Amino acid sequence: MRKTDLILAKAWLLGEAHLLNPLWWPRERRRERRRNTLAASLPWYFRRNLLGGLDALPDGPVIQDDVSDKVFTIWFQGEDRAPALVQSCFRSMRRHFSQEVVVLDDRSLYDWVDLPSVVVDKYRAGKIKSAHFADICRLDLLYRHGGYWLDSTCFVTGPVPEWIAAEDFFLYLTEKLYGSVYSFCQNCFIRARKGSYLLAAWREMVLDFWTHQTVRMDYFQHQLMFRTLVENDPRAKEHFARMPHVGQDATHILGAQPIDTPYDPVRFAQDTAGAFFQKLTYRGADAAPAGSVLDFIQHA
């Protein structure tokens, strides 16, 4: 069924998102049709092929050992070879987190994760790209150790809120202002304790997919697997309903600004007041003019 469903899902995408997407429609309307098709076809495939193995998955107990929490992030080439903005993000994590910040690379990573050899082999052979391998690793790290995950481009501006630290599992949800709504959630920040069912089930789905597949179906498939989980698995629905539902917009204020936005300390404080971190990108950051927000961040 898995292979047949994959063919059907791809045919659905090709037909609805491309062949039957009228060329005379405005670009944004065509883009919305593609997003809507992805939001329907991928969860259909995931629902039929990735949920069956969750019945035997234990639901807890959750281990509330917060004093042992760590903050995990990855730069595969090594921290000393990261771009200036990424290195500044690492410094910001260490400034504001009381927990140990563990910056992993392509060598040290395997001291912390324990992934199926078939998945690691596919990554090393280039069949799983770095971005999706990082998606796999963040879930396995939190599954085994608990704590926090932050992308290497998350610039931290304050301590993690106590209401987040108190949760067994938390991530931000997407909103219309920034990013793709169809992706449902953001995975650049995850808080999870060991034993969290949402984390364990999501990890199980991701490993199941990459054990059997070598080609990604969509850049946001990791997030769409989580959406499939919380909309279709009864236990996941219950846990997700108890998780605070908070949108991601406040974490993307700086990332949405033009590269030459001038740094003003008052405006900077206002822009970052709604969240404890800002999701940025290192691409093009080196071209930021002196005195800009990005220039300030890279030297912070």
C-alpha positions as CSV (number, residue, x, y, z in Angstrom):
1,M,0.0,0.0,0.0
2,R,2.8,2.4,0.8
3,K,4.2,2.4,-2.7
4,T,0.8,2.7,-4.3
5,D,-0.2,5.5,-2.0
6,L,3.0,7.4,-2.7
7,I,2.3,7.2,-6.5
8,L,-1.3,8.4,-5.9
9,A,-0.1,11.3,-3.6
10,K,2.4,12.4,-6.2
11,A,-0.2,12.2,-9.0
12,W,-2.6,14.3,-6.8
13,L,0.1,16.9,-6.4
14,L,1.0,17.0,-10.1
15,G,-2.6,17.2,-11.2
16,E,-4.1,19.6,-8.7
17,A,-1.1,21.8,-8.0
18,H,0.3,22.0,-11.5
19,L,-1.5,20.6,-14.5
20,L,-5.0,21.8,-13.3
21,N,-3.7,25.1,-11.8
22,P,-4.9,27.7,-14.3
23,L,-2.0,29.7,-15.8
24,W,-4.2,32.8,-16.1
25,W,-4.8,33.0,-12.4
26,P,-2.7,35.5,-10.4
27,R,0.5,34.2,-9.0
28,E,-0.6,34.3,-5.4
29,R,-3.8,32.4,-6.2
30,R,-1.8,29.7,-8.0
31,R,0.5,29.5,-5.1
32,E,-2.4,29.2,-2.7
33,R,-3.8,26.3,-4.7
34,R,-0.4,24.5,-4.5
35,R,-0.2,25.0,-0.8
36,N,-3.8,23.8,-0.3
37,T,-3.0,20.7,-2.4
38,L,0.1,20.0,-0.3
39,A,-1.9,20.5,2.9
40,A,-4.4,17.9,1.8
41,S,-2.4,15.3,-0.1
42,L,0.6,14.8,2.2
43,P,-1.4,14.3,5.4
44,W,-3.5,11.8,3.4
45,Y,-0.4,9.8,2.6
46,F,1.0,10.2,6.2
47,R,-2.4,9.2,7.7
48,R,-2.5,6.0,5.7
49,N,1.1,4.9,6.1
50,L,2.6,6.4,9.3
51,L,0.0,6.1,12.0
52,G,-0.4,2.3,12.2
53,G,2.7,1.7,14.3
54,L,1.7,4.1,17.1
55,D,-0.7,1.8,18.9
56,A,2.1,0.0,20.7
57,L,3.9,3.2,21.7
58,P,3.7,3.9,25.4
59,D,2.1,7.1,26.7
60,G,4.6,8.3,29.2
61,P,5.5,8.5,32.0
62,V,7.0,11.9,31.5
63,I,10.2,12.4,33.3
64,Q,10.3,15.9,35.0
65,D,14.0,16.2,35.5
66,D,14.3,19.8,34.4
67,V,17.6,20.4,36.2
68,S,19.2,18.0,33.7
69,D,17.8,19.8,30.7
70,K,20.1,20.9,27.9
71,V,19.7,23.2,24.9
72,F,20.6,21.4,21.6
73,T,21.5,22.9,18.3
74,I,23.5,21.8,15.3
75,W,25.9,23.3,12.8
76,F,27.1,20.3,10.9
77,Q,30.4,21.9,9.8
78,G,31.4,22.8,13.4
79,E,30.7,25.9,15.5
80,D,34.1,27.5,14.6
81,R,33.2,27.3,10.9
82,A,29.7,28.8,11.2
83,P,28.8,32.2,9.7
84,A,29.0,35.3,11.9
85,L,25.2,35.4,12.4
86,V,25.0,31.8,13.5
87,Q,27.9,32.2,15.9
88,S,26.1,35.2,17.4
89,C,23.0,33.1,17.8
90,F,25.1,30.5,19.7
91,R,26.4,33.3,22.0
92,S,22.9,34.6,22.6
93,M,21.8,31.1,23.7
94,R,24.6,30.9,26.2
95,R,23.8,34.4,27.5
96,H,20.1,33.7,28.2
97,F,19.8,30.0,29.0
98,S,20.9,28.7,32.4
99,Q,21.0,25.2,30.9
100,E,24.1,23.9,29.1
101,V,24.0,24.7,25.4
102,V,25.2,21.8,23.3
103,V,26.3,22.8,19.8
104,L,26.6,19.5,17.8
105,D,28.4,18.9,14.5
106,D,28.8,16.0,12.1
107,R,31.2,14.3,14.4
108,S,29.9,14.9,17.9
109,L,26.3,14.4,16.9
110,Y,26.5,10.6,17.1
111,D,27.6,10.7,20.7
112,W,24.1,12.0,21.5
113,V,21.7,10.3,19.0
114,D,21.0,6.7,18.3
115,L,19.4,6.5,14.9
116,P,18.6,3.4,12.7
117,S,21.6,2.6,10.6
118,V,19.5,2.7,7.4
119,V,18.6,6.3,8.1
120,V,22.2,7.4,8.9
121,D,23.5,5.6,5.8
122,K,20.9,7.4,3.6
123,Y,22.1,10.7,5.0
124,R,25.8,9.9,4.5
125,A,25.0,8.8,0.9
126,G,23.3,12.2,0.2
127,K,19.8,10.6,-0.1
128,I,18.6,12.6,3.0
129,K,19.6,16.3,2.9
130,S,21.0,18.1,5.9
131,A,17.9,20.1,6.6
132,H,15.7,16.9,6.9
133,F,18.4,15.0,8.7
134,A,18.4,17.9,11.3
135,D,14.6,17.4,11.6
136,I,15.2,13.7,12.5
137,C,18.0,14.5,14.9
138,R,16.1,17.2,16.9
139,L,13.4,14.7,17.7
140,D,15.8,12.0,18.7
141,L,17.9,14.3,20.9
142,L,14.9,15.4,22.8
143,Y,13.5,11.9,22.9
144,R,16.7,10.6,24.6
145,H,17.7,13.6,26.7
146,G,14.8,16.0,27.0
147,G,15.3,19.8,27.1
148,Y,15.2,22.3,24.3
149,W,15.9,22.5,20.6
150,L,16.7,25.7,18.8
151,D,17.8,26.1,15.2
152,S,21.2,27.6,14.8
153,T,19.6,30.8,13.4
154,C,17.5,31.5,16.5
155,F,18.8,34.7,18.1
156,V,17.8,34.6,21.8
157,T,16.8,37.9,23.4
158,G,15.6,36.8,26.9
159,P,15.1,33.8,29.2
160,V,12.7,31.1,28.1
161,P,9.3,31.9,29.7
162,E,8.4,29.8,32.7
163,W,5.1,28.8,31.1
164,I,7.0,27.1,28.3
165,A,9.6,25.5,30.7
166,A,6.6,24.0,32.6
167,E,5.2,22.2,29.6
168,D,6.0,18.5,28.8
169,F,5.9,19.5,25.1
170,F,5.6,22.8,23.3
171,L,6.1,24.3,19.9
172,Y,4.7,27.4,18.2
173,L,2.0,27.2,15.6
174,T,2.0,29.0,12.3
175,E,0.0,32.1,11.5
176,K,-0.8,34.0,8.3
177,L,1.5,37.0,8.7
178,Y,4.8,35.2,8.2
179,G,5.7,31.8,6.7
180,S,3.5,29.1,5.2
181,V,0.2,28.5,7.0
182,Y,-0.2,25.1,5.6
183,S,2.8,23.8,7.5
184,F,0.7,24.1,10.7
185,C,3.6,24.4,13.2
186,Q,7.1,25.7,13.5
187,N,9.9,23.3,14.4
188,C,12.8,25.8,14.9
189,F,12.1,25.7,18.7
190,I,10.8,22.7,20.6
191,R,10.6,22.1,24.3
192,A,10.1,18.5,25.3
193,R,10.6,16.3,28.4
194,K,11.6,12.7,28.1
195,G,8.5,10.5,27.9
196,S,6.4,13.1,26.0
197,Y,3.9,11.1,23.8
198,L,3.7,13.9,21.2
199,L,7.5,13.8,20.8
200,A,7.8,10.0,20.8
201,A,5.0,9.6,18.3
202,W,6.2,12.3,16.0
203,R,9.7,10.8,16.1
204,E,8.3,7.4,15.3
205,M,6.5,8.7,12.2
206,V,9.6,10.6,10.9
207,L,11.8,7.5,11.3
208,D,9.2,5.3,9.7
209,F,9.1,7.6,6.7
210,W,12.8,7.9,6.1
211,T,13.4,4.2,6.7
212,H,11.2,3.5,3.7
213,Q,11.8,6.6,1.5
214,T,14.7,8.4,0.0
215,V,13.0,11.4,-1.5
216,R,11.4,14.2,0.4
217,M,7.8,14.9,-0.5
218,D,7.8,18.6,0.6
219,Y,10.2,20.9,2.5
220,F,7.5,21.1,5.3
221,Q,6.8,17.4,5.5
222,H,8.2,17.2,9.0
223,Q,5.6,19.7,10.2
224,L,2.9,18.1,8.2
225,M,3.6,14.8,9.9
226,F,3.0,16.5,13.2
227,R,-0.3,18.0,11.9
228,T,-1.4,14.5,10.7
229,L,-0.5,13.1,14.2
230,V,-2.5,15.6,16.3
231,E,-5.5,15.6,13.9
232,N,-5.9,11.8,13.7
233,D,-4.3,10.0,16.6
234,P,-6.7,10.0,19.7
235,R,-3.9,10.2,22.3
236,A,-2.0,12.9,20.4
237,K,-5.3,14.9,20.1
238,E,-5.7,14.9,23.9
239,H,-2.1,16.0,24.6
240,F,-2.2,18.6,21.8
241,A,-5.4,20.1,23.2
242,R,-3.7,20.6,26.6
243,M,-0.6,22.3,25.0
244,P,-0.8,26.1,24.8
245,H,-1.6,27.1,21.3
246,V,0.6,30.1,20.5
247,G,1.3,31.6,17.1
248,Q,4.8,32.0,15.8
249,D,4.5,35.6,14.5
250,A,6.2,37.2,17.4
251,T,9.3,35.1,16.8
252,H,9.7,36.3,13.2
253,I,9.6,40.1,13.6
254,L,13.2,40.7,12.9
255,G,13.5,38.1,10.2
256,A,10.7,39.8,8.2
257,Q,12.5,43.2,8.1
258,P,14.5,44.4,5.1
259,I,18.2,43.7,5.4
260,D,19.1,47.4,5.7
261,T,16.7,48.2,8.5
262,P,18.6,50.6,10.8
263,Y,19.3,49.4,14.4
264,D,17.4,51.5,16.9
265,P,17.6,50.2,20.5
266,V,14.1,51.4,21.4
267,R,12.5,49.8,18.3
268,F,14.6,46.7,18.8
269,A,13.3,46.2,22.3
270,Q,9.7,46.7,21.1
271,D,10.2,44.3,18.2
272,T,11.6,41.5,20.4
273,A,9.3,42.0,23.4
274,G,6.7,39.5,22.3
275,A,9.0,36.4,22.2
276,F,12.3,35.3,23.8
277,F,13.9,34.5,20.4
278,Q,13.9,35.7,16.8
279,K,14.2,33.3,13.8
280,L,16.6,34.6,11.3
281,T,18.6,33.5,8.3
282,Y,22.3,33.7,7.8
283,R,21.9,33.8,4.0
284,G,22.8,37.3,2.8
285,A,23.4,38.5,6.4
286,D,27.1,39.4,5.6
287,A,25.8,42.0,3.1
288,A,23.9,43.8,5.8
289,P,25.1,47.5,5.9
290,A,26.9,48.9,9.0
291,G,24.4,50.2,11.6
292,S,21.6,47.8,10.5
293,V,19.8,45.4,12.8
294,L,21.5,42.4,11.2
295,D,24.9,44.1,11.6
296,F,24.1,44.7,15.3
297,I,23.1,41.1,15.8
298,Q,26.2,39.6,14.1
299,H,28.4,41.6,16.5
300,A,26.3,41.0,19.7
